[in-house]
Amino acid sequence: MERREFFTSLGAMTALWWQDDRLRDPAAAGALRNPVGEGDNDAVIRSLELTLKCTCGCNLDIFTCRTTDFTCSYSPQLHAEILTHYEQGLTPEEISQVFVEKYGEQILMAPTPVGFNLAGYLVPGLAILVAGSVLAVVLARKQRTLPTTIESPIPDDLAAPTGEDLSRLEQELSEVAD
Amino acid sequence: MTLLGQFALWLALFAGIWGAGVGLSGRWKGNPELAASVTRAAYGQMIAMIVAALALWKGLITHDFNIEYVAAYTSRNLPTSYVVTAFWAGQKGSLLFWALVLSLFGAVAQVVTSRRHARLLPYVAAITTGVTAFFVVTMLFSANPFERLAFTPADGRGLNPQLQNPGMVIHPPMLYLGYISITIPFAFAIAALLSKKLDTGWIHAIRKWTILSWLFLSVGITLGMWWAYVELGWGGYWAWDPVENASLLPWLTMTAFLHSVMIQEKRGMLKRWNVSLIVVTFLLSIFGTFITRSGVIASVHSFTQSNVGYFFLGFLLTVGVLSFSLLYLRWPALEADSKLESMASREAAFLFNNLILVGIAFSVLWGTLFPILSEAVRGVKITVGPPFFNRVNIPLGLFLLFLTGVGPLIAWRRTSPANLRRQFVFPTILAVVVALSLLAAGMRNGWAMMSISLAGFVLGTVLQEFQRGIAARMRMYSEVFPLALARLINRNRRRYGGYLVHVGILVLFVAFAGMAFKTNREATLSPGETASLASPYGHTYTFTHLGVSQYTALNRIVSAATLEVARDGTKIGVIKSEKRQHVDSFGEKTFEPSTEVGIMSDLREDIYVVYAGSIGGTERANFAITINPLVWWVWAGGAILVFGGLLAMWPGGRPVGRLGRREAQAGFETTLSGPPEPAVAAPVVTGVEAN
């Protein structure tokens, strides 16, 4: 191969490689991303991020927000902040505490069950318990005030009715209807 | 056209004022002409609303960008289907849609309601026209869809990309139909209170309406879950967002009503409770609207904040106070006809079912409002998200699932312990078998195991009911199995439709449990590179990046990333996820690029891929890959639930004549329809003991 031909082919191949790999309109494919790191798939980080809220106003946790639509600019920063703390040796609980101190209690996806927040957790269950108890007591009282109890028309040990029984019952009911 | 639309809104308002004013005053009594004028007001209002709606639709279709609403939600290159459905994409249009549908429902209620309830109809017209008038007032004075701009832009902003999805074409209207149709049962309940006709007449008049609105809500919620799953890209379908919660609240109370109303029909009990449930359900539907539109609680689904929230808050408080005051006045007249005879009865089981349903509704409402309460009491903002709702509601939901199975096993009035034992044997065995099978299969998640085992229990009760009914028919009429099954269902559609709804619910619970085992990972791949992920079933999926292609579609530039998927080394297909950059008719970029998820679904699990974006503007890309078990069953469960509801609602198949009524009073649920083939069948077998 001639030297000139060789360099022409090399140039064409390089151009082809360059063109193939680059998107025609990179901005149309969303914000440019950094390659996924080890921390991005760390189960501990993921669990922690599920308990912390993104500050972009979406109402989602950091993990969900940063992996939803990949348009939020807040959650990747919060994720990076968590990774930094984690690499510095902080435990998830300590990172959580750092976030609460920095962003306030609303950074937690669920309030800590202490103090007034306990009401949030306990009131629904207590309300149902109290309502259920009141209901049971009222029903039991009303039940007792009935003048007589009505025995079940069918003995407990009765086997399933036969076709003959059903036909007779049907006939008697028809007579009642007439 | 905007002038015409505006004029129509004013006409609708005047029709509402007349209808509500005359109807509620009661002056029409003894004056047939005046009574007829109230009904005509409902028809007139409907016509006015149709005209107003057509005016907006014309503006949308003709791209009249001088109308602020048209410019804000459409563009010249928006596909026509989305131009049409942009009608309900924004605050103003959705208010118009609400008023339009309510006026239609109000008019239809006047037409289809039996003449037996004629005395209630003017009151019903008064309520429906009055509520419609409220929406019209809100539009005229706060969110006018016909508001014009001072200039005419060359093109509109276009529709939010996330709303350009088939799910958003049908999900919001379905949910709105659910919310709106609740007004009709509410109107009948108030009409019964006002007219003092507090027998079961109003209950019969609203039977179809209640199931219809419950169905619309069910379909709307399920479609909303589907839309969130396929469009939002976070790999789930329910996030306990305040707006999602708001749609669940009336569904829960309406479900409670559909159960408790049976006690009123059969035993004349729970009259006060049933009226209260209908009123609460209506108020919750308005509350949901208030939350969505006021901005008082942060939500991803909220409309733009505006002052319509004040209108809704005022309306909510006014209607609540008036309705409960009226209920208080009629309290003595709502005395039960009979009393509970035993705690071991279906009545008691339904009462506890109601307690749990309303309890869950309360807990969801409590959690939704707790941030406001916390801020008011402590001055500290907090967040109440999925961890809170899951912790509080999963146990309640499982208890409700248990009661779903218990209800059909217990007879009306009373059940003996021996009978209880007999009824519970098969479902309990099935539940235990399911639990042991799960343990043997290696499942160790307690909540998921409990959910699936209880689903087995409920399935056992339903199968038992069907088996007994079919066996009795086969024995009595020598019918073959399919015929016996078909006739059994046909003779009592409400009952067996209800059982199918229970099947839909248990399928949903099993599917929800599946999400406890989701797995996910993120990966950066160049074309030709692979990443793998293990599924909960033990398979290993391999994903090979095939490349990213870019092309221009109607109103967007598409960047499509394709992955080849292999399960345990065997290729099973390709999956494509996109980034879409929407542009206007001049080619200018509009919204931020949005994501289209790639989903490969089968009965066991979904492979869910999101193209996160490009590395350095090349085809090298980041992907979020999730495996979601049992998601297909969420949609299947929703479909079964809706099918069961439709079956229960379908006309016919009810006990007829005096005999049917007498049996109902006696506590028997039979389906006699007279000779030559009285469909006594299984219900007699279970009617005494198990109904």
Boltz contact constraints between the chains, C-beta under 6 A:
constraints:
  - contact:
      token1: [A, 21]
      token2: [B, 618]
      max_distance: 6.0
  - contact:
      token1: [A, 21]
      token2: [B, 619]
      max_distance: 6.0
  - contact:
      token1: [A, 22]
      token2: [B, 617]
      max_distance: 6.0
  - contact:
      token1: [A, 22]
      token2: [B, 618]
      max_distance: 6.0
  - contact:
      token1: [A, 23]
      token2: [B, 550]
      max_distance: 6.0
  - contact:
      token1: [A, 23]
      token2: [B, 614]
      max_distance: 6.0
  - contact:
      token1: [A, 23]
      token2: [B, 617]
      max_distance: 6.0
  - contact:
      token1: [A, 24]
      token2: [B, 550]
      max_distance: 6.0
  - contact:
      token1: [A, 25]
      token2: [B, 557]
      max_distance: 6.0
  - contact:
      token1: [A, 26]
      token2: [B, 614]
      max_distance: 6.0
  - contact:
      token1: [A, 26]
      token2: [B, 617]
      max_distance: 6.0
  - contact:
      token1: [A, 28]
      token2: [B, 557]
      max_distance: 6.0
  - contact:
      token1: [A, 28]
      token2: [B, 559]
      max_distance: 6.0
  - contact:
      token1: [A, 28]
      token2: [B, 581]
      max_distance: 6.0
  - contact:
      token1: [A, 29]
      token2: [B, 559]
      max_distance: 6.0
  - contact:
      token1: [A, 29]
      token2: [B, 579]
      max_distance: 6.0
  - contact:
      token1: [A, 29]
      token2: [B, 614]
      max_distance: 6.0
  - contact:
      token1: [A, 30]
      token2: [B, 579]
      max_distance: 6.0
  - contact:
      token1: [A, 30]
      token2: [B, 593]
      max_distance: 6.0
  - contact:
      token1: [A, 30]
      token2: [B, 613]
      max_distance: 6.0
  - contact:
      token1: [A, 31]
      token2: [B, 613]
      max_distance: 6.0
  - contact:
      token1: [A, 33]
      token2: [B, 612]
      max_distance: 6.0
  - contact:
      token1: [A, 33]
      token2: [B, 613]
      max_distance: 6.0
  - contact:
      token1: [A, 33]
      token2: [B, 615]
      max_distance: 6.0
  - contact:
      token1: [A, 33]
      token2: [B, 622]
      max_distance: 6.0
  - contact:
      token1: [A, 35]
      token2: [B, 524]
      max_distance: 6.0
  - contact:
      token1: [A, 35]
      token2: [B, 615]
      max_distance: 6.0
  - contact:
      token1: [A, 36]
      token2: [B, 522]
      max_distance: 6.0
  - contact:
      token1: [A, 36]
      token2: [B, 523]
      max_distance: 6.0
  - contact:
      token1: [A, 36]
      token2: [B, 524]
      max_distance: 6.0
  - contact:
      token1: [A, 36]
      token2: [B, 622]
      max_distance: 6.0
  - contact:
      token1: [A, 40]
      token2: [B, 522]
      max_distance: 6.0
  - contact:
      token1: [A, 41]
      token2: [B, 521]
      max_distance: 6.0
  - contact:
      token1: [A, 41]
      token2: [B, 522]
      max_distance: 6.0
  - contact:
      token1: [A, 53]
      token2: [B, 383]
      max_distance: 6.0
  - contact:
      token1: [A, 58]
      token2: [B, 300]
      max_distance: 6.0
  - contact:
      token1: [A, 59]
      token2: [B, 241]
      max_distance: 6.0
  - contact:
      token1: [A, 59]
      token2: [B, 298]
      max_distance: 6.0
  - contact:
      token1: [A, 59]
      token2: [B, 300]
      max_distance: 6.0
  - contact:
      token1: [A, 64]
      token2: [B, 234]
      max_distance: 6.0
  - contact:
      token1: [A, 67]
      token2: [B, 624]
      max_distance: 6.0
  - contact:
      token1: [A, 68]
      token2: [B, 232]
      max_distance: 6.0
  - contact:
      token1: [A, 68]
      token2: [B, 233]
      max_distance: 6.0
  - contact:
      token1: [A, 68]
      token2: [B, 234]
      max_distance: 6.0
  - contact:
      token1: [A, 69]
      token2: [B, 233]
      max_distance: 6.0
  - contact:
      token1: [A, 69]
      token2: [B, 595]
      max_distance: 6.0
  - contact:
      token1: [A, 70]
      token2: [B, 612]
      max_distance: 6.0
  - contact:
      token1: [A, 70]
      token2: [B, 613]
      max_distance: 6.0
  - contact:
      token1: [A, 71]
      token2: [B, 592]
      max_distance: 6.0
  - contact:
      token1: [A, 105]
      token2: [B, 380]
      max_distance: 6.0
  - contact:
      token1: [A, 105]
      token2: [B, 382]
      max_distance: 6.0
  - contact:
      token1: [A, 106]
      token2: [B, 381]
      max_distance: 6.0
  - contact:
      token1: [A, 106]
      token2: [B, 382]
      max_distance: 6.0
  - contact:
      token1: [A, 106]
      token2: [B, 383]
      max_distance: 6.0
  - contact:
      token1: [A, 109]
      token2: [B, 383]
      max_distance: 6.0
  - contact:
      token1: [A, 109]
      token2: [B, 385]
      max_distance: 6.0
  - contact:
      token1: [A, 109]
      token2: [B, 387]
      max_distance: 6.0
  - contact:
      token1: [A, 110]
      token2: [B, 385]
      max_distance: 6.0
  - contact:
      token1: [A, 110]
      token2: [B, 387]
      max_distance: 6.0
  - contact:
      token1: [A, 110]
      token2: [B, 388]
      max_distance: 6.0
  - contact:
      token1: [A, 111]
      token2: [B, 382]
      max_distance: 6.0
  - contact:
      token1: [A, 116]
      token2: [B, 378]
      max_distance: 6.0
  - contact:
      token1: [A, 120]
      token2: [B, 370]
      max_distance: 6.0
  - contact:
      token1: [A, 124]
      token2: [B, 362]
      max_distance: 6.0
  - contact:
      token1: [A, 124]
      token2: [B, 363]
      max_distance: 6.0
  - contact:
      token1: [A, 124]
      token2: [B, 366]
      max_distance: 6.0
  - contact:
      token1: [A, 124]
      token2: [B, 392]
      max_distance: 6.0
  - contact:
      token1: [A, 128]
      token2: [B, 359]
      max_distance: 6.0
  - contact:
      token1: [A, 131]
      token2: [B, 355]
      max_distance: 6.0
  - contact:
      token1: [A, 132]
      token2: [B, 355]
      max_distance: 6.0
  - contact:
      token1: [A, 139]
      token2: [B, 340]
      max_distance: 6.0
  - contact:
      token1: [A, 142]
      token2: [B, 339]
      max_distance: 6.0
  - contact:
      token1: [A, 142]
      token2: [B, 340]
      max_distance: 6.0
  - contact:
      token1: [A, 143]
      token2: [B, 340]
      max_distance: 6.0
  - contact:
      token1: [A, 152]
      token2: [B, 416]
      max_distance: 6.0
  - contact:
      token1: [A, 154]
      token2: [B, 688]
      max_distance: 6.0
  - contact:
      token1: [A, 156]
      token2: [B, 416]
      max_distance: 6.0
  - contact:
      token1: [A, 156]
      token2: [B, 418]
      max_distance: 6.0
  - contact:
      token1: [A, 156]
      token2: [B, 419]
      max_distance: 6.0
  - contact:
      token1: [A, 163]
      token2: [B, 475]
      max_distance: 6.0
  - contact:
      token1: [A, 163]
      token2: [B, 476]
      max_distance: 6.0
  - contact:
      token1: [A, 166]
      token2: [B, 476]
      max_distance: 6.0
  - contact:
      token1: [A, 170]
      token2: [B, 678]
      max_distance: 6.0
  - contact:
      token1: [A, 170]
      token2: [B, 680]
      max_distance: 6.0
  - contact:
      token1: [A, 177]
      token2: [B, 659]
      max_distance: 6.0
